[in-house]
Amino acid sequence: PGWAVDAIRLALKKVGTVPVDVSVPLYGTDFSSYGTRPISYVEAMGFAYVAKVPIQRSATQAPHVDWRDGAGVQHYTWFDDRVSTLAALRAWDASTLPPGVGVVYYGFGAEDPTLWDGIAKELP
């Protein structure tokens, strides 16, 4: 996603040659009138299944689902999966992010269970 590229470019202007990494959560976010809360891939998929609503994709391939809970409250749930994470990693090539920039993931356990196998298959 472009937000990471913009953030890294700004950071590099400020810090010069100091090593910089982009930090990316493995969990998603559920937005509703209750506020925002982190949500795992499995939870997001479960909400879509129970609410019988389709998983949609943004232009960056990020999946999201719009659903209503039992109290009728509208939720907008955004998360990443294997497809969207691999699309982001492919987009962050050496012409987009300098070679010294690392990608750090956090929130282990909340990710798409097929993610690591997908990343391993993409590595040279």
PyMOL commands that set and color helices and strands:
alter all, ss='L'
color gray80, all
select helices_A, chain A and resi 2-15+41-51+82-91+115-122
alter helices_A, ss='H'
color red, helices_A
select strands_A, chain A and resi 21-25+28-32+35-39+56-57+63-68+74-78+102-106
alter strands_A, ss='S'
color yellow, strands_A
deselect
rebuild
show_as cartoon
